[in-house]
Amino acid sequence: MSFKIVLLGDSASKTTLVNRYLTKVFDESIKMTIGADFYVKDLEIDGKEVELRIWDFGGEQRFKVLLPSFAKGADGALFIYDIANYTSINNIDDWLSIIRREDRTEIPILLVGIMSNEKKKRRVSAKWGKKIAKSKNLNGFIECNLKTGENVDEVFKDLSRLVIVDRIKELEEELRYWRSQSKKKTKMKEYEEFIVYDLENTGDRTELNITPEELQNHLNPKKVLIIITNDLKRIYIWKGSKSSVRKRFIAARIAQ
């Protein structure tokens, strides 16, 4: 599974957080991102191999114009603020409005309070952070300490778990829709040209470059395949088979 994660917020701690997560080293001399930076991290979540593609956006106002294009297709987001700097959370509505008007308006978003300098006095309480997360309809709240490393890994693991749940929910909704649109059982016509997608239980879709003759070899009982004719008029769903239940296609017409 591969997820696109975006980091939001005015605080320069975003870059320090990513560096702490990737290198396990705390470096408070890291400067604020100019424009956008991109990182990749492989990890295991509950036995599943996950690749995180992390996008870190500059917090300066002049770079926010770039955010909509960079954020497109994001699977999850972290809004990051400094618990010692109340103003770092002031513009949360501006950041959320940008990410929520893109393709997927309901992607999981976590509110993350950062402690980077223990000598600075806390200005935002954990109680207030939780209240803000709830009022903004975010998916959770967590604080982490960049100096000690406490909860740094958990920030990305928690968001990854939320994204996995979101993918599964999205897949279930798609399957319910296709089943509700099903009109009758049918067989594919031999002359039809089509595109085949392999649907995993995580919601990941992979296009299979196969010929009609090769399709039969991919009708695995444990697989779900979405087969779309090139004229976009019909969808075939291969649901696999269970025990003695006969393998079958369910066809649904697409509204023209």
C-alpha positions in Angstrom: 0.0 0.0 0.0 1.2 3.5 -0.8 -0.3 6.6 0.9 0.2 10.3 0.1 0.5 12.2 3.4 0.6 16.0 3.5 1.9 18.2 6.4 0.0 21.4 7.0 0.5 24.4 9.3 2.4 27.6 9.8 4.9 26.1 12.3 8.5 25.4 11.2 8.2 22.3 13.4 6.8 20.3 10.4 10.2 19.9 8.9 11.8 19.1 12.2 9.1 16.5 12.9 9.8 14.7 9.5 13.5 14.8 10.1 13.1 13.4 13.6 10.9 10.6 12.3 13.2 9.6 9.4 16.6 9.9 11.1 15.7 9.5 14.8 17.9 12.5 15.4 16.7 15.8 16.9 18.1 18.8 15.0 16.5 22.1 16.0 18.6 24.1 13.6 16.6 22.8 10.6 15.2 25.8 8.6 11.6 26.2 7.4 10.8 24.5 4.1 10.9 26.7 1.1 8.0 25.7 -1.2 7.7 21.9 -0.7 9.8 18.9 0.2 9.1 15.3 -0.5 10.1 12.2 1.5 9.4 8.4 1.4 9.2 6.1 4.4 8.5 2.4 4.5 6.9 0.9 7.6 4.7 -1.9 8.8 1.2 -1.3 10.2 -0.5 -4.3 11.9 1.3 -6.7 9.6 0.8 -4.6 6.4 3.6 -3.1 4.4 3.0 0.6 3.9 4.9 3.2 1.9 4.3 6.8 3.1 4.9 9.5 0.6 5.3 12.6 2.8 4.8 16.1 1.4 6.0 19.0 3.6 4.7 22.4 2.6 6.3 25.8 3.5 4.3 27.6 6.1 4.8 31.1 4.6 1.8 32.8 3.1 3.5 33.2 -0.3 3.8 29.4 -0.7 0.1 28.6 0.0 -0.7 29.2 -3.6 1.2 26.0 -4.4 -0.7 23.9 -1.9 -3.8 22.9 -3.9 -1.8 21.4 -6.7 0.6 19.6 -4.4 -2.2 18.3 -2.1 -4.3 16.8 -4.9 -4.7 13.1 -4.4 -3.7 13.1 -0.7 -4.8 10.2 1.4 -4.3 11.8 4.8 -3.0 15.0 6.4 -1.3 16.2 9.6 -2.0 19.7 10.9 1.0 20.6 13.0 1.4 23.4 15.6 3.8 24.4 18.3 2.4 24.0 21.8 4.6 26.9 22.9 3.3 29.2 20.2 -0.4 29.9 20.2 -0.3 31.8 16.9 0.9 28.6 15.1 -2.7 27.3 15.3 -4.4 30.5 14.3 -4.6 29.8 10.6 -5.9 26.2 10.8 -9.1 27.2 9.0 -7.2 28.5 6.0 -5.1 25.3 5.7 -8.2 23.0 6.2 -10.2 24.9 3.6 -7.5 24.3 1.0 -7.1 20.6 1.6 -10.9 20.0 1.9 -11.8 21.5 -1.4 -9.6 19.1 -3.3 -10.6 15.7 -4.8 -11.4 13.9 -1.5 -13.1 16.1 1.1 -13.2 13.5 3.8 -9.5 12.4 4.1 -8.3 11.6 7.6 -6.7 14.6 9.3 -4.8 14.5 12.6 -4.1 17.5 14.8 -0.5 17.3 16.1 0.9 19.4 19.0 4.7 19.6 18.8 7.0 20.2 21.8 10.5 21.1 20.4 12.0 23.2 23.2 11.3 22.1 26.7 12.6 25.5 28.0 9.7 27.3 26.4 6.4 27.6 28.3 3.4 25.7 27.0 0.8 28.1 25.5 -1.7 25.5 24.2 -3.0 22.9 26.6 -3.7 19.3 25.5 -7.3 19.9 26.6 -7.6 22.9 24.2 -6.0 20.9 21.4 -8.5 18.1 21.8 -11.3 20.7 21.8 -10.0 22.3 18.6 -9.7 18.9 16.9 -13.3 18.1 17.8 -14.7 21.5 16.7 -12.9 21.2 13.3 -14.2 17.6 12.7 -10.7 16.2 12.6 -10.0 12.5 13.1 -7.9 12.7 16.2 -5.4 14.6 18.3 -1.9 13.7 19.5 1.1 15.5 21.1 4.8 14.5 20.6 8.1 15.6 21.9 10.7 16.1 19.2 13.6 16.2 21.6 12.9 12.9 23.4 11.2 11.3 20.4 8.1 10.5 22.5 5.1 9.8 20.2 6.9 10.8 17.0 6.4 7.3 15.4 2.9 7.1 16.7 1.9 10.3 14.8 2.5 8.6 11.5 1.3 5.2 12.6 -2.0 6.6 13.9 -2.6 8.4 10.6 -1.7 5.4 8.5 -4.2 3.3 10.4 -6.9 5.9 9.8 -6.1 5.9 6.1 -6.3 2.1 5.9 -9.7 2.2 7.5 -10.8 5.0 5.1 -9.6 2.9 2.1 -11.6 -0.1 3.3 -14.7 2.0 3.9 -14.4 3.6 0.4 -14.1 0.1 -1.2 -17.2 -1.1 0.7 -19.2 1.9 -0.5 -18.1 1.3 -4.1 -19.1 -2.3 -4.0 -22.5 -1.5 -2.4 -23.1 1.0 -5.2 -22.2 -1.4 -8.0 -24.3 -4.1 -6.4 -27.3 -1.7 -6.1 -26.9 -0.8 -9.8 -26.7 -4.4 -10.9 -29.5 -5.3 -13.3 -28.8 -8.9 -14.3 -26.2 -11.6 -14.6 -24.4 -11.6 -17.8 -21.4 -12.9 -19.7 -18.9 -10.7 -21.3 -19.0 -10.6 -25.1 -16.0 -12.1 -26.7 -15.4 -9.0 -28.9 -15.5 -6.5 -26.1 -12.3 -4.6 -25.3 -11.8 -3.7 -21.7 -9.5 -2.4 -18.9 -9.1 -4.6 -15.8 -8.4 -3.4 -12.3 -7.3 -5.6 -9.4 -9.1 -4.5 -6.2 -7.4 -5.4 -2.9 -9.2 -5.4 0.4 -7.3 -2.2 1.3 -9.0 -0.3 -1.6 -5.8 -0.2 -3.7 -6.5 -0.5 -7.4 -3.9 -1.8 -9.8 -4.5 -1.8 -13.6 -3.7 -5.2 -15.1 -2.3 -5.1 -18.6 -3.8 -8.3 -19.9 -5.5 -9.6 -23.1 -8.9 -11.2 -23.2 -7.3 -14.6 -23.6 -5.3 -14.0 -20.4 -8.2 -12.9 -18.3 -9.3 -16.4 -17.4 -6.0 -17.0 -15.6 -6.7 -14.0 -13.3 -10.1 -15.2 -12.1 -8.8 -16.1 -8.7 -11.5 -17.0 -6.1 -9.8 -14.7 -3.6 -9.6 -11.7 -5.9 -12.0 -8.9 -6.8 -11.6 -7.6 -10.3 -13.3 -4.5 -11.9 -13.5 -4.9 -15.6 -14.6 -1.8 -17.6 -15.3 -1.9 -21.3 -13.4 0.6 -23.3 -16.6 2.3 -24.4 -17.3 2.9 -20.7 -20.8 1.5 -21.1 -20.5 -1.6 -18.9 -18.8 -2.6 -15.7 -18.2 -6.2 -14.8 -17.4 -7.2 -11.3 -15.6 -10.5 -10.7 -16.4 -11.3 -7.0 -14.4 -14.6 -6.9 -16.1 -17.6 -5.4 -16.9 -19.0 -1.9 -16.9 -22.8 -1.4 -19.4 -24.3 -3.8 -20.8 -21.0 -5.0 -20.4 -20.7 -8.7 -18.0 -18.1 -10.1 -19.9 -15.3 -11.8 -19.9 -11.8 -13.2 -22.3 -9.1 -12.1 -22.8 -6.4 -14.7 -24.0 -2.9 -14.2 -24.8 -0.3 -16.8 -23.2 3.1 -16.4 -25.5 6.0 -16.8 -24.7 7.8 -20.0 
